[in-house]
């Protein structure tokens, strides 16, 4: 799983089939095992954004996997 913490600015994200959401400085979000990270973007065209992602996975397991062939992109 992944815990993400917004260090600065605002981050637009969409995970699996959840609606897109903007997270602001100091907020966190969670990506559950097997979820698909569909959107990750700076929510502002003028202000910088920084994100700290903490990935919790067994050693040696691939961290990025292609989506299933039936998934929307």
N, CA and C of each residue as an Amber inpcrd file, in Angstrom:
protein
   219
   0.8400000  -1.1770000   0.0000000   0.0000000   0.0000000   0.0000000
   0.8820000   1.2360000   0.0000000   0.2700000   2.3710000  -0.2810000
   1.0000000   3.6410000  -0.3460000   0.2880000   4.6620000   0.5170000
   1.0520000   5.3800000   1.3350000   0.5610000   6.5610000   2.0310000
   1.2250000   7.7620000   1.3780000   0.4470000   8.7530000   1.0320000
   0.9850000   9.9420000   0.3890000   0.6320000  11.1690000   1.2220000
   1.6100000  12.0560000   1.3940000   1.4540000  13.2610000   2.2070000
   1.8320000  14.4650000   1.3490000   0.9470000  15.4470000   1.2780000
   1.2060000  16.6410000   0.4790000   2.0600000  17.6010000   1.3000000
   3.2990000  17.7890000   0.8600000   4.2410000  18.6700000   1.5460000
   4.0060000  20.1370000   1.2150000   3.5800000  20.4000000  -0.0230000
   3.4220000  21.7750000  -0.4940000   2.4120000  21.7950000  -1.6360000
   1.5890000  22.8270000  -1.6890000   0.6680000  23.0110000  -2.8040000
  -0.5420000  22.1000000  -2.7340000  -1.0550000  21.7710000  -3.9180000
  -2.2460000  20.9320000  -4.0340000  -2.0160000  19.8750000  -5.1090000
  -2.4070000  18.6350000  -4.8130000  -2.2170000  17.5040000  -5.7160000
  -3.5850000  16.9540000  -6.1190000  -3.8000000  16.8160000  -7.4230000
  -5.0030000  16.1840000  -7.9510000  -4.7030000  14.7050000  -8.1390000
  -5.5730000  13.8520000  -7.6120000  -5.3400000  12.4180000  -7.7430000
  -6.6450000  11.6780000  -7.9890000  -6.5310000  10.5270000  -8.6130000
  -7.6570000   9.6100000  -8.8120000  -7.1040000   8.2050000  -8.6590000
  -7.7110000   7.4480000  -7.7670000  -7.2650000   6.0940000  -7.4870000
  -8.4010000   5.1370000  -7.8100000  -8.1120000   4.1950000  -8.7050000
  -9.0980000   3.1990000  -9.1660000 -10.3720000   3.9010000  -9.6110000
 -11.5200000   3.4930000  -9.0710000 -12.7980000   4.0480000  -9.5260000
 -13.3320000   5.1550000  -8.6170000 -12.4960000   5.6840000  -7.7350000
 -12.9370000   6.7890000  -6.8860000 -12.9520000   8.0820000  -7.7100000
 -13.7310000   9.0820000  -7.3100000 -13.7190000  10.3590000  -8.0250000
 -12.3660000  11.0620000  -7.8690000 -12.0210000  11.9280000  -8.8280000
 -10.8150000  12.7520000  -8.6770000 -10.9830000  13.6180000  -7.4350000
  -9.8600000  13.8640000  -6.7460000  -9.9010000  14.6850000  -5.5370000
  -8.6260000  15.4980000  -5.4490000  -8.7360000  16.7080000  -4.9160000
  -7.5810000  17.5670000  -4.6840000  -7.2220000  17.4910000  -3.1990000
  -5.9470000  17.1780000  -2.9300000  -5.4250000  17.1520000  -1.5670000
  -4.5100000  18.3530000  -1.3890000  -4.6400000  19.0300000  -0.2480000
  -3.8920000  20.2600000   0.0160000  -2.7640000  19.9970000   1.0060000
  -1.8630000  20.9660000   1.1340000  -0.7330000  20.8650000   2.0540000
  -1.1960000  20.3430000   3.4180000  -0.5130000  19.3150000   3.9050000
  -0.8250000  18.7360000   5.2100000  -1.8130000  17.5850000   5.1680000
  -2.4270000  17.3420000   4.0150000  -3.3830000  16.2420000   3.9090000
  -2.6850000  14.9800000   3.3980000  -3.2880000  13.8360000   3.7060000
  -2.7400000  12.5450000   3.2840000  -3.8040000  11.7680000   2.5330000
  -3.3360000  10.8360000   1.6870000  -4.2620000   9.8850000   1.0930000
  -3.6030000   8.5170000   1.0490000  -4.4250000   7.5070000   0.8230000
  -4.0370000   6.1040000   0.9140000  -4.3440000   5.4140000  -0.4030000
  -3.4120000   4.6170000  -0.8910000  -3.6390000   3.7640000  -2.0590000
  -3.5700000   2.3200000  -1.5810000  -4.6700000   1.6180000  -1.6530000
  -4.7410000   0.2600000  -1.1520000  -4.0710000  -0.7180000  -2.1240000
  -3.6310000  -1.8580000  -1.6390000  -2.9930000  -2.8570000  -2.4990000
  -3.9080000  -3.2480000  -3.6610000  -3.3440000  -3.2930000  -4.8590000
  -4.1030000  -3.6590000  -6.0440000  -4.8460000  -2.5070000  -6.6970000
  -4.7970000  -1.3140000  -6.0940000  -5.4810000  -0.1680000  -6.6930000
  -4.6950000   0.3380000  -7.9020000  -5.3700000   1.1090000  -8.7320000
  -4.7490000   1.6810000  -9.9240000  -4.6870000   3.1880000  -9.7460000
  -3.4770000   3.7350000  -9.8040000  -3.2730000   5.1840000  -9.6730000
  -3.4880000   5.7900000 -11.0560000  -4.6660000   6.3710000 -11.2930000
  -5.0640000   6.8400000 -12.6230000  -4.6500000   8.2840000 -12.9000000
  -4.6520000   9.1480000 -11.8770000  -4.3050000  10.5620000 -12.0670000
  -3.4180000  11.0060000 -10.9190000  -2.3700000  11.7340000 -11.2510000
  -1.5240000  12.3920000 -10.2630000  -0.9780000  13.6430000 -10.9280000
  -1.4020000  14.8110000 -10.4340000  -1.0070000  16.0480000 -11.0900000
  -1.0170000  17.2040000 -10.1050000  -0.2310000  18.2070000 -10.4210000
  -0.2860000  19.4560000  -9.6770000  -1.6300000  20.0990000 -10.0010000
  -2.3990000  20.4580000  -8.9840000  -3.7200000  21.0380000  -9.1970000
  -3.6430000  22.5040000  -9.6160000  -2.4600000  23.1150000  -9.5460000
  -2.2850000  24.5270000  -9.9040000  -1.3680000  24.6650000 -11.1110000
  -1.6860000  25.6270000 -11.9590000  -0.8180000  25.9280000 -13.1000000
   0.2790000  26.9250000 -12.7240000   0.1680000  27.5450000 -11.5350000
   1.1210000  28.5950000 -11.1510000   1.9060000  28.3140000  -9.8790000
   1.4020000  27.4520000  -8.9910000   2.0650000  27.1840000  -7.7160000
   2.6960000  25.7960000  -7.7200000   3.8970000  25.6610000  -7.1380000
   4.5280000  24.3440000  -7.0740000   3.7960000  23.4150000  -6.1010000
   4.0170000  22.1310000  -6.2720000   3.4640000  21.1260000  -5.3700000
   4.5220000  20.0600000  -5.1380000   4.5620000  19.5430000  -3.9050000
   5.4840000  18.4590000  -3.5670000   4.7150000  17.4040000  -2.7830000
   5.0320000  16.1540000  -3.0670000   4.3450000  15.0240000  -2.4650000
   5.3810000  14.0470000  -1.9280000   5.1480000  13.5370000  -0.7290000
   5.9780000  12.4760000  -0.1660000   5.1560000  11.1950000  -0.2180000
   5.6470000  10.1960000  -0.9410000   4.9510000   8.9110000  -1.0370000
   5.7520000   7.8680000  -0.2740000   5.0700000   7.1720000   0.6240000
   5.6790000   6.1060000   1.4080000   5.0810000   4.7870000   0.9250000
   5.9090000   3.9600000   0.2940000   5.4530000   2.7120000  -0.3020000
   5.7980000   1.5680000   0.6500000   4.7930000   0.8030000   1.0180000
   4.9770000  -0.3390000   1.9120000   4.7210000  -1.6100000   1.1040000
   5.7860000  -2.3540000   0.8280000   5.6830000  -3.5710000   0.0240000
   6.8020000  -4.5180000   0.4190000   6.5810000  -5.7970000   0.2190000
   7.6500000  -6.7540000   0.4950000   8.8580000  -6.4800000  -0.4040000
  10.0310000  -6.6970000   0.1450000  11.2680000  -6.4900000  -0.6040000
  11.2780000  -7.3450000  -1.8690000  11.6400000  -6.7160000  -2.9990000
  11.7640000  -7.4180000  -4.2560000  10.4970000  -7.4860000  -5.0970000
   9.3650000  -7.0710000  -4.5500000   8.1070000  -7.0970000  -5.3020000
   8.0700000  -5.8840000  -6.2390000   7.6730000  -6.0590000  -7.5170000
   7.5750000  -4.9040000  -8.4230000   6.6050000  -3.8620000  -7.8670000
   7.0090000  -2.5850000  -7.9040000   6.1620000  -1.5210000  -7.3680000
   5.1960000  -0.9740000  -8.4090000   5.5020000  -1.1790000  -9.6780000
   4.6250000  -0.7100000 -10.7530000   4.2200000  -1.9190000 -11.5730000
   2.9180000  -2.0520000 -11.7700000   2.4130000  -3.1690000 -12.5560000
   1.4630000  -2.6210000 -13.6120000   1.4940000  -3.1740000 -14.8290000
   0.5580000  -2.7070000 -15.8620000  -0.8740000  -3.0210000 -15.4510000
  -1.8240000  -2.1480000 -15.8280000  -3.2280000  -2.4230000 -15.4930000
  -3.7390000  -3.6340000 -16.2780000  -4.8050000  -4.2390000 -15.7830000
  -5.4410000  -5.3450000 -16.5010000  -5.8890000  -4.8510000 -17.8650000
  -5.9590000  -5.7470000 -18.8290000  -6.3410000  -5.3630000 -20.1850000
  -7.7420000  -4.7510000 -20.2430000  -8.6110000  -5.0570000 -19.2850000
  -9.9550000  -4.5070000 -19.2790000 -10.0790000  -3.1730000 -18.5690000
  -8.9840000  -2.6600000 -18.0070000  -9.0340000  -1.4030000 -17.2540000
  -9.0790000  -0.2050000 -18.1910000  -9.7660000   0.8320000 -17.7580000
  -9.7780000   2.0950000 -18.4990000  -8.5080000   2.8640000 -18.1980000
  -8.0090000   3.6290000 -19.1390000  -6.7890000   4.4010000 -18.9300000
  -7.0880000   5.8680000 -18.8860000
